[in-house]
Amino acid sequence: NIIDRLVLSSTDVFVTASLGARSALARRGFPKSRIEAFPNGVAEPKSVRPASEVRAELGISDDQVAFAMIAYFEPRKGHMVLVEAVRLLAASKPGLVDKLRLVLVADGPELPAVRRAVRRHGMDKQFHFLGYRSDALNILNACDGLVLPSIAAEDMPISILEAMALSKPVISSRLAGIVEEVSDRKTGFLVPPEDAAGLAEAIERLASDAGLRRSMGRAAKERFLSRFEISKSAERYLNLYRSLLGRPPAAAPIGL
């Protein structure tokens, strides 16, 4: 369309956060040779509150398993898929669900509907609705993992990188750039979007195995440091700017 042609005529290079988004732009007609895929980066947290302290404030005991979900309450983030997954687990593994806690951080238009669904299924004890929190990293650090069952319109969620930086395993959807963040069955589990049964199975696997949570968490931290730490992201952009200005790159060639 005319907007795409105008953008193409005035842009030297396009930068996406994932290879998936790069391919999507190429399918739209943008020259692949002018598209770089630079993964998002975040800083490694230097100071978070002790997990035991935060868990005590949230009313989560040491023998309970808590998963955080840090996502704006809108349909594309999949909160309702999470509710259905826990409902399925409650029917098949009531003992496990009795010790399971889902800590939901954020606000948004779908929040009332999600609350009603939780209440309708009698799972108020399992779900903690915290609303917006400026200390979301402290909440995430206090939990045993992150769950993000997005169903659409994702690229490379920052919350996943933050979880990895805190050595937390991640359960998320096999969607967009998420597949470039999470190494399936190594740093967490990937399930098809809107697959509540698959999500329930992944939650069960991690919730019932503390050793698996620790090993996946360690692998997640290693993957974060090697690919997504903020200095690596900054270096990619610095090299890009230097190349555009006609200066030699400072380090290795740009790319993943």
ZIPEVEN-V624971 format. One record per pair of residues at least 6 apart in sequence whose C-alpha atoms are under 8 Angstrom apart, sorted by the first residue. I is the first residue (numbers start at 0). J is the second residue. Records with the same first field share a line. If there is no record, write none. Layout:
# ZIPEVEN-V624971
I->J + J
This chain:
# ZIPEVEN-V624971
7->29
11->33
12->33 + 34 + 35
13->33 + 34 + 35
14->21 + 34 + 35 + 36 + 37
15->21 + 34 + 35 + 36 + 37 + 38
16->36 + 37 + 38 + 39 + 154 + 155 + 176
17->36 + 37 + 38 + 154 + 155 + 175 + 176 + 179
18->36 + 176 + 179
19->154 + 175 + 176
20->36 + 154 + 175 + 176
21->31 + 34 + 35 + 36
22->31
24->31
25->31
35->254
36->254 + 255
37->232 + 235 + 254 + 255
38->155 + 226 + 227 + 232
39->155 + 157 + 227 + 229 + 232
40->157 + 160 + 227 + 228 + 229 + 230 + 231 + 232
41->157 + 160 + 161 + 227 + 228 + 229
42->228 + 229 + 230
43->161 + 164 + 165 + 228 + 229
44->164 + 165
47->136 + 137 + 140
48->137 + 140
49->137 + 141
50->137 + 140 + 141 + 142
51->61 + 141
53->137 + 138 + 141
54->60 + 141 + 142
59->65 + 100
62->98
63->98 + 99 + 100
64->98 + 99 + 100 + 142 + 143 + 206
65->99 + 100 + 101 + 102 + 142 + 143 + 144
66->100 + 101 + 102 + 142 + 143 + 144 + 145 + 146
67->101 + 102 + 103 + 104 + 138 + 139 + 142 + 143 + 144 + 145 + 146
68->101 + 102 + 103 + 104 + 145 + 146 + 147
69->103 + 104 + 105 + 135 + 147 + 158
70->76 + 103 + 104 + 105 + 147
71->104 + 105 + 106 + 107
72->78 + 105 + 106 + 107 + 108 + 109 + 110
73->107 + 108 + 109 + 110
74->109 + 150
75->149 + 150 + 151 + 152
76->147 + 148 + 149 + 150 + 151
77->147 + 148 + 149 + 150 + 193
78->113 + 148 + 149
79->113 + 116
80->148 + 193 + 194 + 195
81->148 + 195 + 198
82->113 + 116 + 117
83->195
84->195 + 196 + 198 + 199
85->96 + 199
86->120 + 122
87->195 + 196 + 199
88->95 + 96 + 199 + 203
89->95 + 96
95->203 + 206 + 207
96->125
97->125
98->125
99->125 + 206
100->124 + 125 + 126 + 127
101->125 + 126 + 127
102->126 + 127 + 128 + 129
103->126 + 127 + 128 + 129 + 130
104->128 + 129 + 130 + 131 + 132 + 135
105->129 + 130 + 131 + 132
106->130 + 131
117->123 + 126
136->161
139->145 + 162
140->162 + 165 + 167
143->167 + 168 + 212
144->162 + 167 + 168 + 169 + 170 + 212
145->159 + 162 + 167 + 168 + 169 + 170
146->169 + 170 + 171
147->169 + 170 + 171 + 172
148->170 + 171 + 172 + 192 + 193 + 198
149->171 + 172 + 174 + 192 + 193
150->172 + 174 + 192 + 193
151->174 + 192
153->174 + 175 + 176 + 177
154->175 + 176 + 177
155->175 + 176 + 177 + 180
156->176 + 177
159->169 + 180
160->180 + 223 + 227
162->168 + 169
163->169 + 216 + 219 + 220 + 222 + 223
164->219 + 220 + 223 + 224
165->216 + 220
166->215 + 216 + 217 + 218 + 219 + 220
167->212 + 213 + 215 + 216 + 217 + 219 + 220
168->186 + 187 + 212 + 213 + 215 + 216 + 219
169->181 + 186 + 187 + 188
170->187 + 188 + 189 + 190 + 198 + 201 + 202
171->177 + 188 + 189 + 190
172->178 + 189 + 190 + 191 + 192
173->189 + 190 + 191 + 192
174->191 + 192
178->189
181->187 + 188 + 189 + 219
182->188
183->189
184->215
185->215 + 218 + 219
186->215 + 216 + 217 + 218 + 219
187->215 + 219
188->201
190->197 + 198 + 201
191->197
205->211 + 212
206->212
235->253 + 254
238->248 + 249 + 250 + 252 + 253
239->248 + 253
241->247 + 248
242->248
